[in-house]
Structures are given as structure tokens and as C-alpha cells.
């Protein structure tokens, strides 16, 4: 975020947000209610913090990092080569540099760009941006909003932001909105205001993630692009795309355990892991 950079002017559609919020609440009901999704999102953040903060990333194993990747839908299918011994050390170093100085959000864009440059710069590695965004958001959700490509990708002119943009001509427009930290934090502030005006006062940041995923999941269902169709097979229920975007299908059903182990080798436990099952 450059000093003095002007905040983007965002035009968000209230009716689209309202419809998506109602759909999310209704869609969560068969699986125990929206609160279970919110608790699962909190758990995911806890797992990332346990594995990466307080210098834990310095001794993090490839197995532990692989467990984290399960919770990142656009990363997990592509990251495998970097979990091999000859590449994992460099990846772990890049993660450390991404997290260094995270308290200063003015360096967010520079650190994300530097992280991406630690990998080949080509179409096959566009997922690296998602990896950086997921790491920052999950270890420090208060400072870092969700900044993945499905939230907004200016180069592809696709993402949640486009789907919620208020303009009758949106199908024929190219949005001149940068996919920078300032854009995403501005977006989150506006969504937070919308939710509080609609009676949601607790866990607002988690509700924002769920709302955004619900809206982009609707887009995937309608006309998802080829790379999304590769990552997301045909859904078995209305909330499947939403869960996958949020990485909540990284929790093993029927076992009460996630696929991630803590630093000491103990498996993390989620009390209601059948969140991901249909009743």
C-alpha cells in the first residue's frame, strides 16, 4: 500500500449481498446452522497460527505444510512439487519472509510480490498468489482480509468483486480496480458495515468470508471458468462450492480430526467434524 494511495471507490449491490446472506443462512441449516461454519473458519485460522507463527515455520515439516494446503482449495492441487525435499526448504524460507514484518500492512503488497517472485512467473504458478493471500489471512485475519484471486483478479477481470458490482452494464465492463491490499481492506470495511447494519455483530470477519464465498460459489455454479471447474467437481449439495472455496472440506468427515498435525505430532480435533456431511 503506497503512502498517500487513494482508496478505490467500490460500488456494491445491496440486493446481491442480501440474497447471498439469506442463501448462506438457509444453506447452512441442514448441516447444523451457520454457526458451525463460523466455528470451522475459526479452527482453520487456529491451525495456521499454530503451524506458522512464533517462528514455528522455521522448523515446520513438509507434512505439516501439506496439511495446511488441504485448507486452500486452489493451492492443494498444484503445490505437490514444492513439498519435495529439494524445494521445500526454499518454500519455507519464502513463507518466513512473507510473514516477517506482517504487523506493517503498508508492506503487504511488496511482501506478496516478493513471495510470488520466489517461484516461476508463469500461468502454471498463478496459484502462488493464492498461497500468499491464504497464509496472511489465516494467520492474521484482523489485519489481512481475504485477498485470493477468486476475491478479485484484475488481470483476469474476475472474482467476487465483479459479481457484486452494482452496474447494469457489468457484463460489458472491465473494472479498473487494482487487486492491492488497499482495495481488499476497503472492500472488507464496506462488507463489515453492511453486515452490522443487518444485525450481525459477532464474528463479522468470518461472516464476510462466508458471504463472499457464497456469492462466488453462485458464479461457479452458473458459469465457472475452466480452472475452477478443474478444482471444483459437480456439487452434491448447494453449499459444496462455498465450503471448497473456504477450504472447509479439509476436515475429514466422520473422524473428528483434521488432516493436519501439530508441531508435536498430535492431530488437531474438531468436535463437530461432520459439518461437511449432509444429514
VENTAWO-V221019 format. One record per pair of residues at least 12 apart in sequence whose C-alpha atoms are under 8 Angstrom apart, sorted by the first residue. I is the first residue (numbers start at 1). J is the second residue. Records with the same first field share a line. If there is no record, write none. Layout:
I=J + J
This chain:
1=105 + 106 + 107 + 108 + 109 + 180 + 181 + 182
2=106
3=106
7=182 + 183 + 186
8=177 + 182 + 183 + 186
10=165 + 187
11=165 + 166 + 167
12=164 + 165 + 166
13=164 + 165 + 166
16=164
17=164 + 211 + 215
20=211 + 214 + 215
21=211 + 214
23=214
24=210 + 211 + 214 + 239
27=238 + 239
28=239
30=278 + 279
31=275 + 276 + 277 + 278 + 279
32=275
36=272 + 275
37=275
38=203 + 206 + 207 + 210
40=248
41=206 + 246 + 248
42=206
43=270
44=71 + 138 + 248
45=138 + 139 + 141
46=138 + 139
47=68 + 260 + 262 + 268
48=68 + 135 + 138 + 139
49=138 + 139 + 140
50=262 + 263
51=64 + 65 + 262 + 263
52=139
53=139
56=263
57=92 + 95 + 96
58=92 + 93 + 96
60=92 + 263
62=83 + 84 + 88
64=260 + 261 + 262 + 263
66=83 + 260
67=259 + 260 + 261
68=260
70=247 + 250 + 259
71=246 + 247 + 248 + 249 + 250
72=131 + 134 + 245 + 246 + 247
73=231 + 244 + 245 + 246 + 247
74=127 + 130 + 231 + 245
75=127 + 128 + 130 + 131
77=231
78=127
91=118
94=115 + 118
95=115 + 132
97=111 + 115
98=111 + 112 + 114 + 115 + 132
99=136
103=143
105=143 + 144
108=181
109=180 + 181
112=129 + 132 + 133
115=128 + 132
116=128 + 129 + 132
129=148 + 149
130=147 + 148 + 149
133=146 + 147 + 148
134=146 + 147 + 148
141=205
142=205
144=185
145=184 + 185 + 188
146=184 + 209
147=179 + 181 + 184
150=216
151=212 + 216
152=179
153=179
154=175 + 176 + 177 + 178 + 179
157=174 + 175
159=216
160=212 + 213 + 215 + 216
162=175
163=215 + 216 + 219
164=215
188=208
191=208
192=204 + 205 + 208
195=208
209=246
210=242 + 246
213=242 + 243 + 245 + 246
214=239 + 241 + 242
216=242
217=241 + 242 + 245
220=241
221=241
232=244
237=278
248=276
249=276
251=273 + 276
252=273
253=273 + 274 + 275 + 276 + 277
254=273 + 274
255=273
256=269 + 270 + 271 + 272 + 273 + 274
257=269 + 270 + 273
258=270
